[in-house]
Amino acid sequence: MVHVPGICVRARVRSGRVCGRGKKNAGRDVWRDPKNNPDFSRIINAKEASRLAALIDPAKVVHGGGSDPQAHYVDPTILYPISWEDQLMEDEVFGPILPVLVFKTLDEAFAKVRANPHALAAFMFSRDQANIDRFTAELTFGGGAINQVNIHLFIESTPFGGVGASGMGHYYGQHGFNSLTHAKSILVSPPDVAIEHLIPPYTEEKNRALSLWFDY
């Protein structure tokens, strides 16, 4: 399973299984009645909650689907089946909505992900090392993890940042210092000392030296 934030892509033969497992996990005691659960966070404001609620197609709800924008609340929601043409695939979701797409092969899934703007993060859940190696080598994204989600954000020794449409530059530690500062090069030459190689006549020896400089 490959997860680009807001997208869960799964092999067609197992798509029903992943939805069923997601529904089972979402229904565990710890997540029952999430609206009244103090451990379940809220959306930043009513406007954003309304935006998220508008993305939920009731005909495709596997789990959740409810919302209360005035309370800044949206159910943890699984949607299936979703196509790349659905409205909620047009931008990042930034909410508790998981759209599930199906594909026949990993090649098909990777090709579709590559055809979209580069993601800030991507995650793969797999025990197959060959597929994991393909994921890290063939897809371009800011950062990610294998068999986890977002944990890479909390490792201060590794850079965090996007690529292309998802942002440029990196943050955290030395990477952040390098991204947010400019290394300015200044050469200081004595006012009464000339660089003879820059002054005519250009002898064969001077030309050789200048050629070496330019080649560098």
Steps between C-alpha positions, in 0.01 A plus 500: 500500500632844405377804691554850368328732752131494417535199271504129576568284194458125530502200268153429364499145630554631855314829491198359685726353764678827572167683529369234735811514715492878506135493604579247773787709636296820487228324700724389784401607851759777505334663197135435579294817520796711379296820510487478879845349540745754648788317332363569153602840365278759334525686170648850527171684434144460371594611149757223464264244653235599243755468220586148611136401543432608141766256378320198645284311250239311709479230232868416554518502879638176644539642849412832663372772270338720764593857584408796719673808357388728783674267742804488267448126468522246216474124549804281428382399154596232247377549142495223239514466209659831402628601158773749416230725353309540828495848649689407813795382286556853368694623804636394838221402736643619834238310696392155626385374159670202335413443134582150376593450134564167331753399240589179320878520535758692698626641170158652438489656847851644474432640153192683625681642803787617277251673268387726784693785668767380742364436849640644820499150648423142401480175694506134404373206701667182383711200601635462146848654491504510120184712498636720778817559299290592197295742710807689622677495163218567253278755674599861567366655822625712786543224757319203641508172686453128462223341710442825691332834433656841574751368754783632280389852597624449855856393421701819541814360338326446166386778265134587455374676189325465168608479140358691205134585553511390866773750590873550477767492767545294814467566869630356829854514630784573262267447203277783620796729564632439149158559342423820690840665470711613207870420474643823355843470335728805518853525361716777642795613287759760602428830321849523352540141380381407150433152368747493216323221313201731447707776339622498137711395325352149521797275461477127438572439867222740606254341259577154639441623854177679407382191315551293815300754703211499254501121477466482878 
